[in-house]
Amino acid sequence: MSDTDNLDLLLAEIDLLKAELHLQCLEVPRALQQSLDIAYTHDSIALDGGTLNLAETDMVIRNGLMLPGKPMADNLTALNHYQAIQSIREQAAEQNLLSMEALQILHGMLCRGLQNQTGGAYRNQDVNLLNDHAAPQADRIPQLLAEHLHWLNLEGPFLHPLLFAAEAHLRFLSLQPFQHNNGLCARLLMNLILLAEGFPLLNIMSQQTTRSRYIAAFTDAHAGAPLKWPLFIAEQAQLDYQQLLNQLQ
């Protein structure tokens, strides 16, 4: 079966899961939603090299504790990310177009209280992408980000919501507009789009096999195999949404 056929099949399965989830429960119970948000916070930070495990992330968020022996940045990032999830839920309900200002505000939330990190400020240094290739030069960031957002706002509504979200995620990762927390911001952007379209939050697990596939899909997308990225994202969505449905039944 071709990548195109596999992707079409996955999207159909995801649409069915979305419908089943809505029939099962119009709103995820609050306690379960908090646990899912904490797990998403842990996995997203761990994908980028964070040191907190799930139990530690849970303790920081539920109790507001700064864990001794752990980097202060990891403690604060967990709190900030959890709050950013609540923010994108509010933004999703407003159904606004994607904007540079909204992304800068979101990034600012992730950097709150962190030393040597300027929230919402575009990077002024050259960095590498996940595939170790050079990201676009820093002085091109404002123009390129504006072009990406224009394309996403213009073409995104004509795509399947998962493809729209995956493309936004990929374009943000490929640009690395900020000095820090680009991966966290990219995944929050993906979920902002999914939430606005009535899909649940999508968590990409942080275990090594999944992280390796995440990087491989990104690398393939930049090496002439563009369907590998949406295929990976769709596979993660199918697994995540099926697990959520099982928890609700």
C-alpha positions as CSV (number, residue, x, y, z in Angstrom):
1,M,0.0,0.0,0.0
2,S,1.4,3.4,-0.9
3,D,2.0,6.2,1.5
4,T,-1.0,8.1,0.1
5,D,-3.3,5.1,0.6
6,N,-2.0,4.6,4.1
7,L,-2.5,8.2,5.0
8,D,-6.0,8.3,3.6
9,L,-6.9,5.2,5.6
10,L,-5.5,6.7,8.8
11,L,-7.4,10.0,8.3
12,A,-10.6,8.0,7.8
13,E,-9.9,6.1,11.1
14,I,-9.1,9.3,12.9
15,D,-12.4,10.9,11.7
16,L,-14.3,7.8,13.0
17,L,-12.5,8.0,16.3
18,K,-13.3,11.7,16.6
19,A,-17.0,10.9,16.0
20,E,-16.9,8.0,18.6
21,L,-15.3,10.3,21.2
22,H,-18.0,12.9,20.7
23,L,-20.7,10.2,21.1
24,Q,-19.0,8.7,24.1
25,C,-18.4,12.0,25.9
26,L,-19.0,15.6,24.8
27,E,-16.4,16.8,27.4
28,V,-13.6,14.8,28.9
29,P,-14.0,14.6,32.7
30,R,-11.9,17.2,34.4
31,A,-9.7,14.9,36.4
32,L,-8.8,12.8,33.3
33,Q,-8.2,16.0,31.3
34,Q,-5.8,17.3,33.9
35,S,-3.9,13.9,33.9
36,L,-3.8,14.0,30.1
37,D,-2.5,17.6,30.1
38,I,0.2,16.7,32.6
39,A,1.3,13.7,30.5
40,Y,1.4,15.9,27.4
41,T,3.5,18.5,29.2
42,H,5.9,15.8,30.3
43,D,6.2,14.2,26.9
44,S,6.6,17.4,25.0
45,I,9.3,18.7,27.3
46,A,11.0,15.3,27.3
47,L,11.1,15.2,23.5
48,D,13.3,18.3,23.7
49,G,15.6,16.8,26.4
50,G,13.8,17.7,29.6
51,T,14.9,15.8,32.7
52,L,11.6,15.5,34.7
53,N,9.9,12.2,34.6
54,L,6.1,11.9,34.6
55,A,5.7,11.6,38.4
56,E,8.0,14.7,38.9
57,T,6.1,16.7,36.3
58,D,2.8,15.8,38.0
59,M,4.2,16.9,41.4
60,V,5.4,20.2,40.0
61,I,2.1,21.0,38.3
62,R,-0.3,19.8,41.0
63,N,1.6,21.1,44.0
64,G,3.6,24.0,42.5
65,L,6.8,22.5,44.0
66,M,10.2,23.3,42.7
67,L,12.0,19.9,42.9
68,P,15.4,20.0,44.4
69,G,18.2,18.4,42.3
70,K,16.4,19.3,39.1
71,P,17.2,22.3,36.9
72,M,15.0,25.3,37.8
73,A,14.4,25.8,34.1
74,D,12.8,22.3,33.9
75,N,10.5,23.0,36.9
76,L,9.4,26.4,35.4
77,T,9.0,25.1,31.9
78,A,6.6,22.4,33.2
79,L,4.4,25.0,34.9
80,N,4.6,27.3,32.0
81,H,3.7,24.6,29.5
82,Y,0.7,23.4,31.5
83,Q,-0.6,27.0,31.6
84,A,0.0,27.3,27.9
85,I,-2.2,24.3,27.2
86,Q,-5.1,26.1,29.0
87,S,-4.4,29.2,26.9
88,I,-4.6,27.4,23.6
89,R,-7.9,25.9,24.7
90,E,-9.3,29.4,25.1
91,Q,-7.7,30.5,21.8
92,A,-9.2,27.5,20.0
93,A,-12.7,28.5,21.1
94,E,-12.2,32.0,19.6
95,Q,-11.5,30.6,16.1
96,N,-9.0,33.4,15.2
97,L,-6.5,33.3,12.3
98,L,-3.0,32.3,13.1
99,S,-0.8,35.3,13.7
100,M,2.8,36.3,14.5
101,E,1.5,38.1,17.6
102,A,-0.3,35.1,18.9
103,L,2.8,32.9,18.5
104,Q,5.0,35.4,20.2
105,I,2.5,35.6,23.2
106,L,2.4,31.8,23.3
107,H,6.2,31.6,23.3
108,G,6.3,34.3,26.0
109,M,4.2,32.1,28.2
110,L,6.7,29.2,27.8
111,C,9.6,31.4,28.8
112,R,8.0,33.1,31.8
113,G,10.5,33.4,34.7
114,L,13.3,31.7,32.8
115,Q,16.7,33.5,32.8
116,N,18.5,34.1,29.5
117,Q,15.2,33.5,27.6
118,T,13.4,36.4,26.0
119,G,9.8,35.3,25.4
120,G,8.5,36.2,21.9
121,A,11.8,37.6,20.6
122,Y,13.0,36.1,17.4
123,R,16.4,34.5,17.5
124,N,19.5,36.5,16.5
125,Q,21.8,33.5,16.2
126,D,22.1,30.7,13.7
127,V,20.8,27.3,14.8
128,N,20.4,23.7,13.4
129,L,17.2,21.8,12.8
130,L,16.3,18.4,14.1
131,N,18.1,16.8,11.0
132,D,21.3,18.8,11.9
133,H,20.9,21.0,8.8
134,A,21.2,24.7,9.2
135,A,17.9,26.6,9.9
136,P,17.2,29.7,7.9
137,Q,19.3,32.7,8.8
138,A,18.1,34.7,11.7
139,D,17.6,37.9,9.8
140,R,15.0,36.1,7.5
141,I,12.8,34.9,10.3
142,P,10.1,37.7,10.3
143,Q,9.6,37.5,6.6
144,L,9.6,33.7,6.4
145,L,7.3,33.3,9.4
146,A,4.8,35.9,7.9
147,E,4.9,33.9,4.6
148,H,4.3,30.6,6.4
149,L,1.4,32.0,8.4
150,H,-0.1,33.5,5.2
151,W,0.0,30.2,3.5
152,L,-1.4,28.3,6.5
153,N,-4.3,30.8,6.9
154,L,-5.0,30.7,3.2
155,E,-4.6,27.0,2.4
156,G,-5.0,25.3,5.8
157,P,-8.8,25.4,5.9
158,F,-9.0,23.4,2.7
159,L,-6.9,20.6,4.2
160,H,-8.0,17.8,6.5
161,P,-7.5,19.3,10.0
162,L,-4.8,16.8,10.9
163,L,-2.9,17.6,7.7
164,F,-3.3,21.3,8.5
165,A,-2.0,20.8,12.0
166,A,0.9,18.6,10.9
167,E,1.9,21.1,8.2
168,A,1.9,24.0,10.7
169,H,4.0,21.9,13.1
170,L,6.5,21.0,10.3
171,R,6.9,24.6,9.1
172,F,7.5,25.9,12.6
173,L,10.1,23.3,13.3
174,S,11.7,24.0,10.0
175,L,12.0,27.7,10.8
176,Q,13.0,27.6,14.5
177,P,12.0,31.3,14.9
178,F,13.0,31.6,18.5
179,Q,16.2,30.8,20.4
180,H,14.5,28.4,22.8
181,N,11.4,26.2,23.1
182,N,10.6,25.9,19.4
183,G,9.6,22.3,19.7
184,L,7.2,23.0,22.5
185,C,5.7,25.9,20.6
186,A,5.4,23.9,17.4
187,R,3.5,21.1,19.1
188,L,1.2,23.7,20.9
189,L,0.5,25.3,17.5
190,M,-0.4,21.9,16.1
191,N,-2.8,21.3,19.0
192,L,-4.3,24.8,18.8
193,I,-5.4,23.9,15.2
194,L,-6.7,20.5,16.3
195,L,-8.6,21.8,19.2
196,A,-10.2,24.6,17.0
197,E,-11.4,21.8,14.7
198,G,-13.0,19.8,17.5
199,F,-10.2,17.2,17.9
200,P,-8.7,16.2,21.2
201,L,-5.2,17.2,22.2
202,L,-2.6,15.1,20.5
203,N,0.3,13.9,22.6
204,I,3.5,12.6,20.9
205,M,5.1,10.2,23.3
206,S,8.6,10.8,24.4
207,Q,10.0,7.3,24.5
208,Q,13.2,6.8,22.5
209,T,11.6,4.8,19.7
210,T,8.9,7.4,19.1
211,R,11.4,10.3,19.4
212,S,13.6,8.6,16.8
213,R,10.7,8.2,14.4
214,Y,9.7,11.9,15.0
215,I,13.2,13.0,13.9
216,A,13.3,10.5,11.0
217,A,9.9,11.7,9.7
218,F,11.2,15.3,9.9
219,T,14.4,14.4,8.1
220,D,12.4,12.5,5.4
221,A,10.1,15.4,4.8
222,H,13.2,17.5,4.0
223,A,14.7,14.8,1.8
224,G,12.1,14.3,-0.8
225,A,9.6,12.2,1.1
226,P,7.0,14.8,2.3
227,L,4.3,12.2,3.2
228,K,6.4,10.6,5.9
229,W,5.7,13.5,8.2
230,P,1.9,13.6,8.1
231,L,1.9,9.8,8.2
232,F,3.9,9.9,11.4
233,I,1.6,12.5,12.9
234,A,-1.5,10.6,11.8
235,E,-0.2,7.4,13.3
236,Q,0.4,9.1,16.6
237,A,-3.1,10.6,16.5
238,Q,-4.7,7.3,15.8
239,L,-2.9,5.7,18.7
240,D,-3.6,8.6,21.1
241,Y,-7.2,9.0,20.3
242,Q,-7.8,5.2,20.5
243,Q,-6.2,5.2,23.9
244,L,-8.4,8.1,25.0
245,L,-11.6,6.3,23.8
246,N,-10.6,3.2,25.7
247,Q,-10.2,5.3,28.9
248,L,-13.6,6.8,28.4
249,Q,-15.4,3.5,27.8
